[in-house]
Structures are given as C-alpha cells and as structure tokens.
C-alpha cells in the first residue's frame, strides 16, 4: 500500500478535501444528540448547511451560534464540555468544528503524519489527539458521544468489521450515542478514471482516480497525484464496500439499537449514516 497523501502530503490532502461540508456533518450530529437526549441544543442552534466559525483561536471553542453551540452563559446549554471520541480524525477539520460546537474531543487517527499536521494547524485547539485506529483503539473509558465521519469503516478489511464495531460500542456510555457513516462504494469499481483539479495555497493540483475490484471483494483506490510542486506520485489504498445490512447486523450483535439515514443532509446521497445507542 502506498498511502502517500496521508503519510507524506497531509497538507495537500487537506487542500483536496477542503470542499467537504464538515459543517453539515456536525449539524447532523448535534440534531441527533438533541433528538436522543444526549445533550440539549438551544433553539436555533442547529441549521441545515449553516457554517461553524473555527477561525478564532486556531479553531478553539468558538461558534457562530447559528450552526452549533459555543461557550455561552445560557444555563440550558449542555453541549459545552461534553466528552466526545472522534475516530478517524484525519487533519482535524471535523475536530475543530466539534470543539467549536462545545464538545471536548479526543481525536484518534492511525496515521501519525495527519495527527501531527492537525496539531500543528490548530495549536490552540482544546482537543486531545491520539495516534491509533480500529479495530483496536488506544483510548480507555466511555464517552457520551462517539463519531467516525467519512467512511472510516470502509478502510477496514471485512474480517475486522465485527471487532471494530464492538470496539466502538464499548466506548459508548450507557446513555450515549454513536454516529458514523459508511460510503456507498461501487463493488465493481469504476468503469473509467475520474479527474480532479483544484487550487490550494501552494498552487494547482490534479488527481486521476479509479477504483479497481479485487478478488477478495475489496477495492483498490488508485490515484496518480500531481502536486503543485514536486514530482507526480502514486497514492493507493484498499477499501471495502460494506452493505448496510452487514453493518446493521454488526451493530445489533454489539448490543446497540440502530437507525439509519440517507446521508448527512439532502445533498449527501453517497453514504448511509448509522445512529446507534445501547439497546435497552
């Protein structure tokens, strides 16, 4: 595996992913947390597609008040300081918004380079970053909220799914909430490659990407990346196209009750979002 975007070019990875709607994902989480009574959200605190202000203090706790909760004197606000475990934090864009919403994140990722980059990008962020990943996590205890955004489970081999879900379930407090998504990957891969061209602080980049099926049922996500400066390089990683029922069964076997949603919002139809709680 030559997963070089993560391990060698985290700033470029961050640029490539900059158009992702991180605010939408966090707004979905806040709405789910309020709906299930995990934490209260003040009136008007959640709005579809609303933005979260992460600019202040390098993304430390600050928010617009329209999308999610920040520090406030309102005694009805209960999000502020709620411990949250984020699995697969990447370069910390969700982490920054989760902290801005008032959570106290512990953010975990198996790639040290992206964890270091997340720390460097927001040195004042009130979050704990830890190197580690599924199916085992180097984090003890339980959390009122556990999240894994952007297809974290798709990076695992099929044989690791049950153990990974059991680990996530073990980290959810008795009255807590687990929210994660599984990407809708084509089991047969792509018929032809896709071209992605964009602009970043260092200039123009380009990627040619194609997913190829493997005999073991997984996919090879293969890309040739043309960075703004330097030589082109190959970036590749294995992915697994899990079907929804397989994931649901793993959650139920782990002792969780499950609801599913088609994406994090009306414009997000490429993933299934699982919202799970310990079964009563």
C-alpha positions as CSV (number, residue, x, y, z in Angstrom):
1,X,0.0,0.0,0.0
2,X,1.3,3.4,-0.9
3,X,-1.0,5.7,1.1
4,X,1.3,8.7,0.5
5,X,-1.3,11.5,0.7
6,X,-1.8,10.7,4.4
7,X,1.7,9.8,5.3
8,X,3.8,12.3,3.2
9,X,1.5,15.0,2.0
10,X,-1.1,15.8,4.7
11,X,-1.3,19.5,3.7
12,X,-2.2,18.5,0.2
13,X,-4.7,16.0,1.4
14,X,-6.2,18.8,3.5
15,X,-6.5,21.0,0.4
16,X,-8.1,18.3,-1.7
17,X,-10.7,17.7,0.9
18,X,-11.4,21.4,1.6
19,X,-14.7,21.5,-0.2
20,X,-16.2,18.8,2.0
21,X,-19.2,20.1,4.0
22,X,-17.8,19.5,7.5
23,X,-20.4,21.9,9.0
24,X,-23.3,19.8,7.7
25,X,-21.9,16.7,9.4
26,X,-21.5,18.4,12.7
27,X,-25.0,19.9,12.4
28,X,-26.4,16.4,11.8
29,X,-24.6,15.2,14.9
30,X,-26.0,18.0,17.1
31,X,-29.5,17.3,15.9
32,X,-29.2,13.6,16.6
33,X,-27.7,14.3,20.0
34,X,-30.6,16.5,20.9
35,X,-33.2,14.1,19.5
36,X,-31.9,11.3,21.6
37,X,-31.5,13.4,24.7
38,X,-27.7,13.0,24.9
39,X,-27.2,16.8,25.2
40,X,-29.5,19.8,24.8
41,X,-29.2,22.2,22.0
42,X,-30.5,25.7,22.3
43,X,-33.3,26.9,20.0
44,X,-31.8,27.9,16.7
45,X,-28.5,26.3,17.4
46,X,-28.8,23.7,14.6
47,X,-29.5,24.8,11.0
48,X,-29.1,22.7,7.8
49,X,-25.9,23.8,6.0
50,X,-25.1,26.5,8.5
51,X,-21.4,27.4,9.0
52,X,-19.3,27.0,12.1
53,X,-16.8,29.7,12.8
54,X,-13.5,27.9,13.5
55,X,-11.2,30.8,12.8
56,X,-11.0,32.2,16.3
57,X,-8.0,31.0,18.4
58,X,-6.9,28.5,15.7
59,X,-10.3,26.7,15.9
60,X,-10.5,26.7,19.7
61,X,-14.0,26.8,21.2
62,X,-15.9,29.4,19.2
63,X,-19.0,29.3,17.1
64,X,-21.5,31.4,15.1
65,X,-24.4,30.4,17.3
66,X,-26.4,29.5,14.1
67,X,-25.0,26.1,13.4
68,X,-23.9,24.8,16.8
69,X,-23.2,25.7,20.3
70,X,-20.1,27.6,21.6
71,X,-19.2,28.9,25.0
72,X,-22.2,30.6,26.5
73,X,-23.7,31.7,29.8
74,X,-27.1,30.1,28.9
75,X,-27.7,27.5,31.7
76,X,-29.8,25.5,29.3
77,X,-26.9,24.7,27.1
78,X,-25.5,21.3,27.9
79,X,-23.2,20.6,24.9
80,X,-20.4,22.7,26.4
81,X,-17.7,20.4,27.6
82,X,-19.4,17.1,26.7
83,X,-16.6,14.5,26.1
84,X,-16.6,13.1,22.6
85,X,-14.5,10.5,20.9
86,X,-13.7,11.0,17.2
87,X,-12.3,8.0,15.4
88,X,-10.5,8.7,12.1
89,X,-10.0,12.4,12.7
90,X,-7.6,13.0,9.7
91,X,-6.3,16.5,9.5
92,X,-8.7,17.7,12.2
93,X,-11.4,19.6,10.3
94,X,-14.3,17.9,12.0
95,X,-12.4,18.1,15.3
96,X,-12.1,21.9,15.0
97,X,-15.8,22.2,14.4
98,X,-16.7,19.7,17.2
99,X,-14.7,21.8,19.6
100,X,-16.4,24.9,18.3
101,X,-19.7,23.3,19.0
102,X,-18.7,22.9,22.6
103,X,-17.6,19.3,22.8
104,X,-14.4,18.2,24.4
105,X,-12.9,16.0,21.7
106,X,-10.5,13.1,21.9
107,X,-9.5,12.7,18.3
108,X,-7.8,9.4,17.1
109,X,-6.3,8.6,13.7
110,X,-3.9,5.7,12.8
111,X,-1.6,7.9,10.7
112,X,0.9,9.9,12.7
113,X,1.6,12.4,9.9
114,X,-2.0,13.6,9.7
115,X,-2.3,13.7,13.5
116,X,0.9,15.9,13.7
117,X,-0.5,18.1,11.0
118,X,-3.8,18.5,12.8
119,X,-2.0,19.6,15.9
120,X,0.3,22.0,14.1
121,X,-2.6,23.5,12.1
122,X,-4.5,24.4,15.3
123,X,-2.1,24.6,18.2
124,X,-4.6,26.3,20.5
125,X,-7.4,23.7,19.8
126,X,-8.8,22.3,23.0
127,X,-8.7,18.7,22.0
128,X,-6.6,15.6,22.7
129,X,-5.0,14.0,19.6
130,X,-4.0,10.3,19.8
131,X,-2.4,8.0,17.2
132,X,-4.3,4.8,16.8
133,X,-7.1,3.2,14.9
134,X,-9.7,0.4,14.6
135,X,-10.3,-2.4,15.3
136,X,-8.4,-1.5,18.5
137,X,-8.3,1.9,20.0
138,X,-5.6,3.2,22.4
139,X,-8.3,5.1,24.4
140,X,-9.8,3.9,27.6
141,X,-13.2,4.6,29.1
142,X,-16.5,5.5,27.6
143,X,-17.9,8.7,26.0
144,X,-21.3,10.3,25.8
145,X,-20.8,10.7,22.1
146,X,-18.6,8.7,19.7
147,X,-18.3,9.6,16.0
148,X,-16.5,8.3,12.9
149,X,-17.0,10.5,9.9
150,X,-16.3,9.9,6.3
151,X,-16.3,6.2,5.8
152,X,-13.8,5.2,8.5
153,X,-15.1,1.6,8.4
154,X,-14.7,1.4,4.7
155,X,-10.9,1.4,5.3
156,X,-11.1,-1.9,7.2
157,X,-10.9,-5.4,5.8
158,X,-14.2,-7.4,6.0
159,X,-12.8,-9.7,8.7
160,X,-12.2,-6.6,11.0
161,X,-15.7,-5.2,10.9
162,X,-17.2,-7.1,13.9
163,X,-14.3,-6.3,16.1
164,X,-14.2,-2.7,15.1
165,X,-18.0,-2.2,15.7
166,X,-17.6,-4.0,19.1
167,X,-14.8,-1.6,20.0
168,X,-16.9,1.4,19.1
169,X,-19.8,0.0,21.1
170,X,-17.5,-0.5,24.1
171,X,-16.6,3.2,24.0
172,X,-20.2,4.4,24.1
173,X,-21.5,5.3,27.5
174,X,-24.7,3.6,28.7
175,X,-26.8,6.5,27.7
176,X,-24.5,7.6,24.9
177,X,-24.7,8.0,21.1
178,X,-22.7,6.5,18.3
179,X,-22.8,8.2,14.9
180,X,-20.8,7.1,11.8
181,X,-21.3,6.8,8.1
182,X,-20.4,4.1,5.5
183,X,-19.6,5.2,2.0
184,X,-21.6,3.7,-0.9
185,X,-18.7,2.3,-2.9
186,X,-19.3,0.5,-6.2
187,X,-18.4,-3.2,-5.7
188,X,-17.3,-3.4,-9.3
189,X,-15.2,-0.3,-9.1
190,X,-15.2,2.5,-11.7
191,X,-15.6,1.9,-15.4
192,X,-13.2,4.8,-16.2
193,X,-10.9,7.1,-14.2
194,X,-12.1,10.5,-12.8
195,X,-10.1,13.7,-12.9
196,X,-10.0,16.1,-10.0
197,X,-8.3,19.5,-10.4
198,X,-8.2,22.2,-7.7
199,X,-6.4,25.2,-6.2
200,X,-4.7,25.4,-2.9
201,X,-2.3,27.7,-1.1
202,X,0.6,26.2,-2.9
203,X,-1.0,26.3,-6.4
204,X,-2.9,24.0,-8.7
205,X,-3.1,20.2,-8.1
206,X,-4.6,17.4,-10.1
207,X,-5.6,13.8,-9.4
208,X,-6.6,10.9,-11.7
209,X,-8.5,8.4,-9.6
210,X,-10.0,5.0,-10.3
211,X,-11.3,2.2,-8.0
212,X,-10.5,-1.4,-9.2
213,X,-12.2,-4.5,-7.8
214,X,-10.0,-7.1,-6.1
215,X,-10.6,-10.9,-5.9
216,X,-11.2,-10.7,-2.2
217,X,-14.2,-8.4,-2.6
218,X,-12.3,-5.2,-1.7
219,X,-11.4,-2.3,-3.9
220,X,-8.1,-0.7,-4.7
221,X,-8.4,3.1,-4.6
222,X,-5.7,4.1,-7.1
223,X,-4.6,7.6,-7.9
224,X,-1.9,9.5,-9.7
225,X,-1.4,12.8,-7.9
226,X,0.2,15.9,-9.5
227,X,1.1,18.2,-6.6
228,X,1.6,22.0,-7.1
229,X,5.3,21.5,-6.7
230,X,7.4,18.3,-7.0
231,X,7.0,15.1,-8.9
232,X,3.8,13.2,-9.5
233,X,3.3,10.2,-7.2
234,X,1.0,7.2,-6.9
235,X,-1.4,7.1,-4.0
236,X,-3.3,3.8,-3.3
237,X,-5.3,2.3,-0.5
238,X,-7.6,-0.7,-0.1
239,X,-11.3,0.0,0.6
240,X,-14.3,-2.3,1.4
241,X,-17.8,-1.7,0.0
242,X,-19.8,-2.8,3.1
243,X,-23.5,-3.2,2.6
244,X,-25.9,-1.6,5.1
245,X,-27.4,-4.8,6.4
246,X,-24.0,-6.2,7.3
247,X,-23.1,-3.1,9.2
248,X,-26.5,-3.1,10.9
249,X,-26.1,-6.7,12.0
250,X,-22.7,-6.0,13.5
251,X,-24.2,-3.1,15.5
252,X,-27.1,-5.2,16.8
253,X,-24.7,-8.1,17.7
254,X,-22.7,-5.5,19.7
255,X,-25.8,-4.7,21.7
256,X,-26.9,-1.5,20.0
257,X,-30.2,-0.3,18.7
258,X,-29.8,1.3,15.2
259,X,-31.4,3.9,13.0
260,X,-30.2,4.7,9.5
261,X,-30.3,7.9,7.4
262,X,-29.5,8.5,3.7
263,X,-26.6,10.9,4.2
264,X,-25.9,13.8,6.5
265,X,-28.2,16.1,4.5
266,X,-30.4,16.3,1.4
267,X,-27.4,16.8,-0.9
268,X,-25.5,13.9,0.5
269,X,-26.6,10.6,-1.2
270,X,-23.3,8.8,-1.3
271,X,-23.4,7.3,2.2
272,X,-25.5,5.7,4.8
273,X,-25.4,7.3,8.3
274,X,-25.8,5.0,11.3
275,X,-27.1,6.4,14.6
276,X,-26.8,3.8,17.4
277,X,-27.4,3.6,21.1
278,X,-27.0,0.9,23.7
279,X,-30.1,-1.3,23.5
280,X,-32.4,-1.2,26.5
